[in-house]
Amino acid sequence: MSDQKFPPGWDEARIRRVLDPYEDQTEDEQADEIEAALQAEGVTLMAVPTALVPEVRALLAEKQGA
């Protein structure tokens, strides 16, 4: 990962902290996490066409900055 470009405020150590818990998950733990996300209150999951993902991310960032 040393030649990778990271988003502002991110580095390899931070990415490792995010990824490490997921790399050791069993399939059952993965399924449980997905099920919990589907049941979470105040959250909506939806499919977004890939071409629109940058626009959706920009809208979310704008909303969070408000």
N, CA, C, O and CB atoms as a CASP TS submission, in Angstrom:
PFRMAT TS
TARGET T0000
AUTHOR 0000-0000-0000
METHOD Language model
MODEL 1
PARENT N/A
ATOM      1  N   MET     1       0.802  -1.196   0.000  1.00  0.00           N
ATOM      2  CA  MET     1       0.000   0.000   0.000  1.00  0.00           C
ATOM      3  C   MET     1       0.852   1.270   0.000  1.00  0.00           C
ATOM      4  O   MET     1       0.291   2.363  -0.081  1.00  0.00           O
ATOM      5  CB  MET     1      -0.916  -0.007   1.188  1.00  0.00           C
ATOM      6  N   SER     2       2.136   1.177   0.084  1.00  0.00           N
ATOM      7  CA  SER     2       2.974   2.358   0.272  1.00  0.00           C
ATOM      8  C   SER     2       2.917   3.330  -0.909  1.00  0.00           C
ATOM      9  O   SER     2       3.153   4.523  -0.717  1.00  0.00           O
ATOM     10  CB  SER     2       4.400   1.933   0.503  1.00  0.00           C
ATOM     11  N   ASP     3       2.615   2.866  -2.108  1.00  0.00           N
ATOM     12  CA  ASP     3       2.547   3.751  -3.267  1.00  0.00           C
ATOM     13  C   ASP     3       1.133   4.276  -3.517  1.00  0.00           C
ATOM     14  O   ASP     3       0.890   4.961  -4.510  1.00  0.00           O
ATOM     15  CB  ASP     3       3.048   3.026  -4.498  1.00  0.00           C
ATOM     16  N   GLN     4       0.217   3.959  -2.632  1.00  0.00           N
ATOM     17  CA  GLN     4      -1.171   4.378  -2.800  1.00  0.00           C
ATOM     18  C   GLN     4      -1.341   5.844  -2.422  1.00  0.00           C
ATOM     19  O   GLN     4      -0.619   6.371  -1.576  1.00  0.00           O
ATOM     20  CB  GLN     4      -2.103   3.501  -1.957  1.00  0.00           C
ATOM     21  N   LYS     5      -2.306   6.488  -3.061  1.00  0.00           N
ATOM     22  CA  LYS     5      -2.708   7.827  -2.659  1.00  0.00           C
ATOM     23  C   LYS     5      -3.912   7.678  -1.749  1.00  0.00           C
ATOM     24  O   LYS     5      -4.860   6.960  -2.068  1.00  0.00           O
ATOM     25  CB  LYS     5      -3.032   8.737  -3.897  1.00  0.00           C
ATOM     26  N   PHE     6      -3.869   8.357  -0.618  1.00  0.00           N
ATOM     27  CA  PHE     6      -4.938   8.263   0.357  1.00  0.00           C
ATOM     28  C   PHE     6      -5.716   9.569   0.392  1.00  0.00           C
ATOM     29  O   PHE     6      -5.178  10.634   0.091  1.00  0.00           O
ATOM     30  CB  PHE     6      -4.381   7.924   1.747  1.00  0.00           C
ATOM     31  N   PRO     7      -6.991   9.476   0.764  1.00  0.00           N
ATOM     32  CA  PRO     7      -7.772  10.706   0.934  1.00  0.00           C
ATOM     33  C   PRO     7      -7.151  11.561   2.039  1.00  0.00           C
ATOM     34  O   PRO     7      -6.416  11.047   2.882  1.00  0.00           O
ATOM     35  CB  PRO     7      -9.258  10.378   1.267  1.00  0.00           C
ATOM     36  N   PRO     8      -7.440  12.849   2.039  1.00  0.00           N
ATOM     37  CA  PRO     8      -6.909  13.715   3.096  1.00  0.00           C
ATOM     38  C   PRO     8      -7.253  13.164   4.482  1.00  0.00           C
ATOM     39  O   PRO     8      -8.395  12.785   4.741  1.00  0.00           O
ATOM     40  CB  PRO     8      -7.460  15.145   2.943  1.00  0.00           C
ATOM     41  N   GLY     9      -6.269  13.124   5.354  1.00  0.00           N
ATOM     42  CA  GLY     9      -6.475  12.642   6.712  1.00  0.00           C
ATOM     43  C   GLY     9      -6.351  11.135   6.875  1.00  0.00           C
ATOM     44  O   GLY     9      -6.438  10.621   7.990  1.00  0.00           O
ATOM     45  N   TRP    10      -6.151  10.433   5.785  1.00  0.00           N
ATOM     46  CA  TRP    10      -6.025   8.976   5.833  1.00  0.00           C
ATOM     47  C   TRP    10      -4.586   8.571   5.553  1.00  0.00           C
ATOM     48  O   TRP    10      -3.876   9.237   4.800  1.00  0.00           O
ATOM     49  CB  TRP    10      -6.980   8.307   4.821  1.00  0.00           C
ATOM     50  N   ASP    11      -4.166   7.475   6.165  1.00  0.00           N
ATOM     51  CA  ASP    11      -2.871   6.882   5.879  1.00  0.00           C
ATOM     52  C   ASP    11      -3.023   5.362   5.980  1.00  0.00           C
ATOM     53  O   ASP    11      -4.110   4.862   6.271  1.00  0.00           O
ATOM     54  CB  ASP    11      -1.764   7.418   6.861  1.00  0.00           C
ATOM     55  N   GLU    12      -1.947   4.641   5.743  1.00  0.00           N
ATOM     56  CA  GLU    12      -2.032   3.183   5.743  1.00  0.00           C
ATOM     57  C   GLU    12      -2.485   2.648   7.104  1.00  0.00           C
ATOM     58  O   GLU    12      -3.262   1.696   7.165  1.00  0.00           O
ATOM     59  CB  GLU    12      -0.679   2.576   5.365  1.00  0.00           C
ATOM     60  N   ALA    13      -2.008   3.247   8.184  1.00  0.00           N
ATOM     61  CA  ALA    13      -2.382   2.773   9.517  1.00  0.00           C
ATOM     62  C   ALA    13      -3.887   2.930   9.754  1.00  0.00           C
ATOM     63  O   ALA    13      -4.524   2.044  10.323  1.00  0.00           O
ATOM     64  CB  ALA    13      -1.593   3.537  10.596  1.00  0.00           C
ATOM     65  N   ARG    14      -4.443   4.040   9.323  1.00  0.00           N
ATOM     66  CA  ARG    14      -5.883   4.254   9.513  1.00  0.00           C
ATOM     67  C   ARG    14      -6.688   3.258   8.686  1.00  0.00           C
ATOM     68  O   ARG    14      -7.698   2.730   9.152  1.00  0.00           O
ATOM     69  CB  ARG    14      -6.272   5.698   9.132  1.00  0.00           C
ATOM     70  N   ILE    15      -6.252   3.009   7.489  1.00  0.00           N
ATOM     71  CA  ILE    15      -6.946   2.037   6.641  1.00  0.00           C
ATOM     72  C   ILE    15      -6.876   0.651   7.255  1.00  0.00           C
ATOM     73  O   ILE    15      -7.861  -0.087   7.229  1.00  0.00           O
ATOM     74  CB  ILE    15      -6.345   2.021   5.226  1.00  0.00           C
ATOM     75  N   ARG    16      -5.721   0.286   7.811  1.00  0.00           N
ATOM     76  CA  ARG    16      -5.565  -1.008   8.492  1.00  0.00           C
ATOM     77  C   ARG    16      -6.554  -1.121   9.639  1.00  0.00           C
ATOM     78  O   ARG    16      -7.173  -2.169   9.822  1.00  0.00           O
ATOM     79  CB  ARG    16      -4.121  -1.186   9.015  1.00  0.00           C
ATOM     80  N   ARG    17      -6.714  -0.032  10.431  1.00  0.00           N
ATOM     81  CA  ARG    17      -7.641  -0.069  11.567  1.00  0.00           C
ATOM     82  C   ARG    17      -9.074  -0.295  11.099  1.00  0.00           C
ATOM     83  O   ARG    17      -9.863  -0.924  11.803  1.00  0.00           O
ATOM     84  CB  ARG    17      -7.552   1.233  12.374  1.00  0.00           C
ATOM     85  N   VAL    18      -9.413   0.209   9.926  1.00  0.00           N
ATOM     86  CA  VAL    18     -10.764   0.013   9.386  1.00  0.00           C
ATOM     87  C   VAL    18     -10.929  -1.408   8.849  1.00  0.00           C
ATOM     88  O   VAL    18     -11.952  -2.050   9.085  1.00  0.00           O
ATOM     89  CB  VAL    18     -11.056   1.040   8.270  1.00  0.00           C
ATOM     90  N   LEU    19      -9.931  -1.891   8.134  1.00  0.00           N
ATOM     91  CA  LEU    19     -10.053  -3.180   7.456  1.00  0.00           C
ATOM     92  C   LEU    19      -9.850  -4.397   8.356  1.00  0.00           C
ATOM     93  O   LEU    19     -10.520  -5.414   8.175  1.00  0.00           O
ATOM     94  CB  LEU    19      -9.076  -3.239   6.346  1.00  0.00           C
ATOM     95  N   ASP    20      -8.943  -4.310   9.313  1.00  0.00           N
ATOM     96  CA  ASP    20      -8.573  -5.480  10.108  1.00  0.00           C
ATOM     97  C   ASP    20      -9.754  -6.239  10.716  1.00  0.00           C
ATOM     98  O   ASP    20      -9.785  -7.467  10.630  1.00  0.00           O
ATOM     99  CB  ASP    20      -7.661  -5.056  11.201  1.00  0.00           C
ATOM    100  N   PRO    21     -10.722  -5.559  11.323  1.00  0.00           N
ATOM    101  CA  PRO    21     -11.828  -6.331  11.913  1.00  0.00           C
ATOM    102  C   PRO    21     -12.617  -7.142  10.877  1.00  0.00           C
ATOM    103  O   PRO    21     -13.164  -8.195  11.203  1.00  0.00           O
ATOM    104  CB  PRO    21     -12.775  -5.393  12.639  1.00  0.00           C
ATOM    105  N   TYR    22     -12.674  -6.663   9.654  1.00  0.00           N
ATOM    106  CA  TYR    22     -13.454  -7.354   8.622  1.00  0.00           C
ATOM    107  C   TYR    22     -12.706  -8.532   8.018  1.00  0.00           C
ATOM    108  O   TYR    22     -13.331  -9.493   7.568  1.00  0.00           O
ATOM    109  CB  TYR    22     -13.835  -6.385   7.527  1.00  0.00           C
ATOM    110  N   GLU    23     -11.405  -8.475   8.002  1.00  0.00           N
ATOM    111  CA  GLU    23     -10.622  -9.533   7.361  1.00  0.00           C
ATOM    112  C   GLU    23     -10.706 -10.856   8.103  1.00  0.00           C
ATOM    113  O   GLU    23     -10.485 -11.912   7.510  1.00  0.00           O
ATOM    114  CB  GLU    23      -9.180  -9.111   7.250  1.00  0.00           C
ATOM    115  N   ASP    24     -11.023 -10.816   9.399  1.00  0.00           N
ATOM    116  CA  ASP    24     -11.102 -12.042  10.192  1.00  0.00           C
ATOM    117  C   ASP    24     -12.535 -12.493  10.457  1.00  0.00           C
ATOM    118  O   ASP    24     -12.748 -13.464  11.183  1.00  0.00           O
ATOM    119  CB  ASP    24     -10.392 -11.846  11.501  1.00  0.00           C
ATOM    120  N   GLN    25     -13.515 -11.810   9.884  1.00  0.00           N
ATOM    121  CA  GLN    25     -14.909 -12.177  10.113  1.00  0.00           C
ATOM    122  C   GLN    25     -15.248 -13.502   9.444  1.00  0.00           C
ATOM    123  O   GLN    25     -14.789 -13.801   8.342  1.00  0.00           O
ATOM    124  CB  GLN    25     -15.838 -11.081   9.601  1.00  0.00           C
ATOM    125  N   THR    26     -16.058 -14.283  10.138  1.00  0.00           N
ATOM    126  CA  THR    26     -16.594 -15.494   9.529  1.00  0.00           C
ATOM    127  C   THR    26     -17.775 -15.098   8.636  1.00  0.00           C
ATOM    128  O   THR    26     -18.253 -13.965   8.693  1.00  0.00           O
ATOM    129  CB  THR    26     -17.030 -16.536  10.622  1.00  0.00           C
ATOM    130  N   GLU    27     -18.234 -16.031   7.823  1.00  0.00           N
ATOM    131  CA  GLU    27     -19.399 -15.752   6.983  1.00  0.00           C
ATOM    132  C   GLU    27     -20.631 -15.471   7.839  1.00  0.00           C
ATOM    133  O   GLU    27     -21.451 -14.626   7.483  1.00  0.00           O
ATOM    134  CB  GLU    27     -19.672 -16.929   6.033  1.00  0.00           C
ATOM    135  N   ASP    28     -20.767 -16.168   8.956  1.00  0.00           N
ATOM    136  CA  ASP    28     -21.899 -15.924   9.844  1.00  0.00           C
ATOM    137  C   ASP    28     -21.839 -14.520  10.440  1.00  0.00           C
ATOM    138  O   ASP    28     -22.866 -13.850  10.546  1.00  0.00           O
ATOM    139  CB  ASP    28     -21.934 -16.969  10.961  1.00  0.00           C
ATOM    140  N   GLU    29     -20.650 -14.070  10.829  1.00  0.00           N
ATOM    141  CA  GLU    29     -20.498 -12.722  11.370  1.00  0.00           C
ATOM    142  C   GLU    29     -20.800 -11.669  10.305  1.00  0.00           C
ATOM    143  O   GLU    29     -21.396 -10.633  10.598  1.00  0.00           O
ATOM    144  CB  GLU    29     -19.079 -12.525  11.923  1.00  0.00           C
ATOM    145  N   GLN    30     -20.386 -11.941   9.072  1.00  0.00           N
ATOM    146  CA  GLN    30     -20.695 -11.024   7.974  1.00  0.00           C
ATOM    147  C   GLN    30     -22.202 -10.933   7.765  1.00  0.00           C
ATOM    148  O   GLN    30     -22.751  -9.843   7.607  1.00  0.00           O
ATOM    149  CB  GLN    30     -20.003 -11.479   6.674  1.00  0.00           C
ATOM    150  N   ALA    31     -22.861 -12.084   7.766  1.00  0.00           N
ATOM    151  CA  ALA    31     -24.318 -12.109   7.578  1.00  0.00           C
ATOM    152  C   ALA    31     -25.022 -11.375   8.713  1.00  0.00           C
ATOM    153  O   ALA    31     -25.984 -10.643   8.481  1.00  0.00           O
ATOM    154  CB  ALA    31     -24.828 -13.561   7.489  1.00  0.00           C
ATOM    155  N   ASP    32     -24.543 -11.570   9.945  1.00  0.00           N
ATOM    156  CA  ASP    32     -25.143 -10.876  11.093  1.00  0.00           C
ATOM    157  C   ASP    32     -24.992  -9.363  10.950  1.00  0.00           C
ATOM    158  O   ASP    32     -25.921  -8.616  11.258  1.00  0.00           O
ATOM    159  CB  ASP    32     -24.496 -11.350  12.412  1.00  0.00           C
ATOM    160  N   GLU    33     -23.838  -8.912  10.490  1.00  0.00           N
ATOM    161  CA  GLU    33     -23.611  -7.475  10.332  1.00  0.00           C
ATOM    162  C   GLU    33     -24.519  -6.889   9.245  1.00  0.00           C
ATOM    163  O   GLU    33     -25.053  -5.791   9.400  1.00  0.00           O
ATOM    164  CB  GLU    33     -22.134  -7.203   9.991  1.00  0.00           C
ATOM    165  N   ILE    34     -24.685  -7.618   8.165  1.00  0.00           N
ATOM    166  CA  ILE    34     -25.578  -7.168   7.092  1.00  0.00           C
ATOM    167  C   ILE    34     -27.016  -7.111   7.599  1.00  0.00           C
ATOM    168  O   ILE    34     -27.737  -6.151   7.329  1.00  0.00           O
ATOM    169  CB  ILE    34     -25.476  -8.106   5.861  1.00  0.00           C
ATOM    170  N   GLU    35     -27.424  -8.129   8.324  1.00  0.00           N
ATOM    171  CA  GLU    35     -28.788  -8.158   8.862  1.00  0.00           C
ATOM    172  C   GLU    35     -29.020  -7.000   9.823  1.00  0.00           C
ATOM    173  O   GLU    35     -30.088  -6.388   9.807  1.00  0.00           O
ATOM    174  CB  GLU    35     -29.059  -9.492   9.574  1.00  0.00           C
ATOM    175  N   ALA    36     -28.041  -6.695  10.651  1.00  0.00           N
ATOM    176  CA  ALA    36     -28.166  -5.574  11.586  1.00  0.00           C
ATOM    177  C   ALA    36     -28.304  -4.261  10.824  1.00  0.00           C
ATOM    178  O   ALA    36     -29.077  -3.391  11.222  1.00  0.00           O
ATOM    179  CB  ALA    36     -26.949  -5.517  12.533  1.00  0.00           C
ATOM    180  N   ALA    37     -27.566  -4.115   9.740  1.00  0.00           N
ATOM    181  CA  ALA    37     -27.653  -2.888   8.935  1.00  0.00           C
ATOM    182  C   ALA    37     -29.043  -2.758   8.316  1.00  0.00           C
ATOM    183  O   ALA    37     -29.598  -1.662   8.240  1.00  0.00           O
ATOM    184  CB  ALA    37     -26.569  -2.881   7.824  1.00  0.00           C
ATOM    185  N   LEU    38     -29.595  -3.875   7.878  1.00  0.00           N
ATOM    186  CA  LEU    38     -30.935  -3.839   7.284  1.00  0.00           C
ATOM    187  C   LEU    38     -32.000  -3.468   8.304  1.00  0.00           C
ATOM    188  O   LEU    38     -33.032  -2.906   7.937  1.00  0.00           O
ATOM    189  CB  LEU    38     -31.270  -5.184   6.662  1.00  0.00           C
ATOM    190  N   GLN    39     -31.771  -3.770   9.571  1.00  0.00           N
ATOM    191  CA  GLN    39     -32.742  -3.503  10.627  1.00  0.00           C
ATOM    192  C   GLN    39     -32.522  -2.156  11.321  1.00  0.00           C
ATOM    193  O   GLN    39     -33.344  -1.745  12.141  1.00  0.00           O
ATOM    194  CB  GLN    39     -32.692  -4.609  11.650  1.00  0.00           C
ATOM    195  N   ALA    40     -31.427  -1.466  11.004  1.00  0.00           N
ATOM    196  CA  ALA    40     -31.089  -0.214  11.687  1.00  0.00           C
ATOM    197  C   ALA    40     -32.161   0.838  11.438  1.00  0.00           C
ATOM    198  O   ALA    40     -32.624   1.024  10.313  1.00  0.00           O
ATOM    199  CB  ALA    40     -29.717   0.307  11.220  1.00  0.00           C
ATOM    200  N   GLU    41     -32.543   1.517  12.509  1.00  0.00           N
ATOM    201  CA  GLU    41     -33.531   2.589  12.376  1.00  0.00           C
ATOM    202  C   GLU    41     -32.850   3.852  11.883  1.00  0.00           C
ATOM    203  O   GLU    41     -31.705   4.135  12.237  1.00  0.00           O
ATOM    204  CB  GLU    41     -34.250   2.851  13.720  1.00  0.00           C
ATOM    205  N   GLY    42     -33.562   4.607  11.064  1.00  0.00           N
ATOM    206  CA  GLY    42     -33.029   5.864  10.573  1.00  0.00           C
ATOM    207  C   GLY    42     -32.040   5.724   9.432  1.00  0.00           C
ATOM    208  O   GLY    42     -31.372   6.690   9.064  1.00  0.00           O
ATOM    209  N   VAL    43     -31.942   4.520   8.868  1.00  0.00           N
ATOM    210  CA  VAL    43     -31.010   4.268   7.770  1.00  0.00           C
ATOM    211  C   VAL    43     -31.783   3.615   6.630  1.00  0.00           C
ATOM    212  O   VAL    43     -32.591   2.713   6.855  1.00  0.00           O
ATOM    213  CB  VAL    43     -29.812   3.365   8.232  1.00  0.00           C
ATOM    214  N   THR    44     -31.534   4.069   5.418  1.00  0.00           N
ATOM    215  CA  THR    44     -32.144   3.469   4.240  1.00  0.00           C
ATOM    216  C   THR    44     -31.040   2.960   3.328  1.00  0.00           C
ATOM    217  O   THR    44     -30.106   3.693   3.002  1.00  0.00           O
ATOM    218  CB  THR    44     -33.057   4.487   3.497  1.00  0.00           C
ATOM    219  N   LEU    45     -31.147   1.718   2.921  1.00  0.00           N
ATOM    220  CA  LEU    45     -30.201   1.145   1.977  1.00  0.00           C
ATOM    221  C   LEU    45     -30.863   1.108   0.615  1.00  0.00           C
ATOM    222  O   LEU    45     -32.021   0.708   0.491  1.00  0.00           O
ATOM    223  CB  LEU    45     -29.740  -0.277   2.419  1.00  0.00           C
ATOM    224  N   MET    46     -30.127   1.526  -0.414  1.00  0.00           N
ATOM    225  CA  MET    46     -30.686   1.482  -1.759  1.00  0.00           C
ATOM    226  C   MET    46     -29.576   1.272  -2.771  1.00  0.00           C
ATOM    227  O   MET    46     -28.407   1.548  -2.500  1.00  0.00           O
ATOM    228  CB  MET    46     -31.463   2.771  -2.073  1.00  0.00           C
ATOM    229  N   ALA    47     -29.953   0.783  -3.929  1.00  0.00           N
ATOM    230  CA  ALA    47     -29.010   0.632  -5.030  1.00  0.00           C
ATOM    231  C   ALA    47     -28.932   1.963  -5.765  1.00  0.00           C
ATOM    232  O   ALA    47     -29.950   2.594  -6.048  1.00  0.00           O
ATOM    233  CB  ALA    47     -29.436  -0.526  -5.997  1.00  0.00           C
ATOM    234  N   VAL    48     -27.715   2.376  -6.065  1.00  0.00           N
ATOM    235  CA  VAL    48     -27.486   3.621  -6.794  1.00  0.00           C
ATOM    236  C   VAL    48     -26.683   3.279  -8.041  1.00  0.00           C
ATOM    237  O   VAL    48     -25.665   2.595  -7.937  1.00  0.00           O
ATOM    238  CB  VAL    48     -26.739   4.687  -5.906  1.00  0.00           C
ATOM    239  N   PRO    49     -27.101   3.727  -9.204  1.00  0.00           N
ATOM    240  CA  PRO    49     -26.305   3.467 -10.405  1.00  0.00           C
ATOM    241  C   PRO    49     -24.876   3.998 -10.207  1.00  0.00           C
ATOM    242  O   PRO    49     -24.677   5.108  -9.713  1.00  0.00           O
ATOM    243  CB  PRO    49     -26.967   4.124 -11.658  1.00  0.00           C
ATOM    244  N   THR    50     -23.915   3.205 -10.593  1.00  0.00           N
ATOM    245  CA  THR    50     -22.509   3.548 -10.386  1.00  0.00           C
ATOM    246  C   THR    50     -22.173   4.938 -10.904  1.00  0.00           C
ATOM    247  O   THR    50     -21.405   5.663 -10.272  1.00  0.00           O
ATOM    248  CB  THR    50     -21.621   2.526 -11.060  1.00  0.00           C
ATOM    249  N   ALA    51     -22.725   5.310 -12.019  1.00  0.00           N
ATOM    250  CA  ALA    51     -22.421   6.620 -12.606  1.00  0.00           C
ATOM    251  C   ALA    51     -22.865   7.772 -11.704  1.00  0.00           C
ATOM    252  O   ALA    51     -22.333   8.878 -11.807  1.00  0.00           O
ATOM    253  CB  ALA    51     -23.091   6.748 -13.972  1.00  0.00           C
ATOM    254  N   LEU    52     -23.838   7.521 -10.819  1.00  0.00           N
ATOM    255  CA  LEU    52     -24.346   8.570  -9.936  1.00  0.00           C
ATOM    256  C   LEU    52     -23.650   8.611  -8.577  1.00  0.00           C
ATOM    257  O   LEU    52     -23.880   9.537  -7.799  1.00  0.00           O
ATOM    258  CB  LEU    52     -25.821   8.384  -9.732  1.00  0.00           C
ATOM    259  N   VAL    53     -22.812   7.634  -8.283  1.00  0.00           N
ATOM    260  CA  VAL    53     -22.170   7.569  -6.973  1.00  0.00           C
ATOM    261  C   VAL    53     -21.401   8.846  -6.633  1.00  0.00           C
ATOM    262  O   VAL    53     -21.529   9.325  -5.506  1.00  0.00           O
ATOM    263  CB  VAL    53     -21.232   6.381  -6.919  1.00  0.00           C
ATOM    264  N   PRO    54     -20.607   9.429  -7.545  1.00  0.00           N
ATOM    265  CA  PRO    54     -19.911  10.670  -7.178  1.00  0.00           C
ATOM    266  C   PRO    54     -20.869  11.792  -6.782  1.00  0.00           C
ATOM    267  O   PRO    54     -20.581  12.551  -5.856  1.00  0.00           O
ATOM    268  CB  PRO    54     -19.045  11.134  -8.333  1.00  0.00           C
ATOM    269  N   GLU    55     -21.985  11.903  -7.461  1.00  0.00           N
ATOM    270  CA  GLU    55     -22.960  12.941  -7.127  1.00  0.00           C
ATOM    271  C   GLU    55     -23.616  12.677  -5.774  1.00  0.00           C
ATOM    272  O   GLU    55     -23.839  13.608  -5.001  1.00  0.00           O
ATOM    273  CB  GLU    55     -24.028  13.032  -8.216  1.00  0.00           C
ATOM    274  N   VAL    56     -23.923  11.430  -5.490  1.00  0.00           N
ATOM    275  CA  VAL    56     -24.529  11.081  -4.201  1.00  0.00           C
ATOM    276  C   VAL    56     -23.532  11.378  -3.082  1.00  0.00           C
ATOM    277  O   VAL    56     -23.903  11.946  -2.055  1.00  0.00           O
ATOM    278  CB  VAL    56     -24.961   9.578  -4.170  1.00  0.00           C
ATOM    279  N   ARG    57     -22.270  10.997  -3.278  1.00  0.00           N
ATOM    280  CA  ARG    57     -21.248  11.285  -2.268  1.00  0.00           C
ATOM    281  C   ARG    57     -21.126  12.789  -2.037  1.00  0.00           C
ATOM    282  O   ARG    57     -21.005  13.231  -0.894  1.00  0.00           O
ATOM    283  CB  ARG    57     -19.887  10.700  -2.694  1.00  0.00           C
ATOM    284  N   ALA    58     -21.155  13.568  -3.096  1.00  0.00           N
ATOM    285  CA  ALA    58     -21.048  15.022  -2.967  1.00  0.00           C
ATOM    286  C   ALA    58     -22.237  15.575  -2.182  1.00  0.00           C
ATOM    287  O   ALA    58     -22.061  16.448  -1.332  1.00  0.00           O
ATOM    288  CB  ALA    58     -20.969  15.687  -4.360  1.00  0.00           C
ATOM    289  N   LEU    59     -23.440  15.080  -2.454  1.00  0.00           N
ATOM    290  CA  LEU    59     -24.616  15.524  -1.728  1.00  0.00           C
ATOM    291  C   LEU    59     -24.526  15.173  -0.242  1.00  0.00           C
ATOM    292  O   LEU    59     -24.884  15.980   0.615  1.00  0.00           O
ATOM    293  CB  LEU    59     -25.865  14.909  -2.335  1.00  0.00           C
ATOM    294  N   LEU    60     -24.046  13.964   0.054  1.00  0.00           N
ATOM    295  CA  LEU    60     -23.900  13.565   1.448  1.00  0.00           C
ATOM    296  C   LEU    60     -22.852  14.421   2.149  1.00  0.00           C
ATOM    297  O   LEU    60     -23.062  14.840   3.287  1.00  0.00           O
ATOM    298  CB  LEU    60     -23.526  12.084   1.544  1.00  0.00           C
ATOM    299  N   ALA    61     -21.747  14.682   1.500  1.00  0.00           N
ATOM    300  CA  ALA    61     -20.695  15.522   2.093  1.00  0.00           C
ATOM    301  C   ALA    61     -21.213  16.936   2.338  1.00  0.00           C
ATOM    302  O   ALA    61     -20.917  17.546   3.365  1.00  0.00           O
ATOM    303  CB  ALA    61     -19.448  15.563   1.177  1.00  0.00           C
ATOM    304  N   GLU    62     -21.983  17.447   1.392  1.00  0.00           N
ATOM    305  CA  GLU    62     -22.570  18.789   1.535  1.00  0.00           C
ATOM    306  C   GLU    62     -23.516  18.834   2.735  1.00  0.00           C
ATOM    307  O   GLU    62     -23.498  19.783   3.519  1.00  0.00           O
ATOM    308  CB  GLU    62     -23.326  19.195   0.242  1.00  0.00           C
ATOM    309  N   LYS    63     -24.331  17.807   2.862  1.00  0.00           N
ATOM    310  CA  LYS    63     -25.302  17.730   3.958  1.00  0.00           C
ATOM    311  C   LYS    63     -24.586  17.629   5.306  1.00  0.00           C
ATOM    312  O   LYS    63     -25.007  18.257   6.278  1.00  0.00           O
ATOM    313  CB  LYS    63     -26.245  16.520   3.761  1.00  0.00           C
ATOM    314  N   GLN    64     -23.515  16.848   5.372  1.00  0.00           N
ATOM    315  CA  GLN    64     -22.771  16.681   6.623  1.00  0.00           C
ATOM    316  C   GLN    64     -22.053  17.974   7.011  1.00  0.00           C
ATOM    317  O   GLN    64     -21.866  18.255   8.194  1.00  0.00           O
ATOM    318  CB  GLN    64     -21.756  15.531   6.494  1.00  0.00           C
ATOM    319  N   GLY    65     -21.653  18.755   6.011  1.00  0.00           N
ATOM    320  CA  GLY    65     -20.969  20.004   6.282  1.00  0.00           C
ATOM    321  C   GLY    65     -21.900  21.123   6.709  1.00  0.00           C
ATOM    322  O   GLY    65     -21.457  22.148   7.228  1.00  0.00           O
ATOM    323  N   ALA    66     -23.188  20.924   6.491  1.00  0.00           N
ATOM    324  CA  ALA    66     -24.169  21.982   6.809  1.00  0.00           C
ATOM    325  C   ALA    66     -24.419  22.095   8.297  1.00  0.00           C
ATOM    326  O   ALA    66     -25.213  22.932   8.727  1.00  0.00           O
ATOM    327  CB  ALA    66     -25.486  21.717   6.095  1.00  0.00           C
TER
END
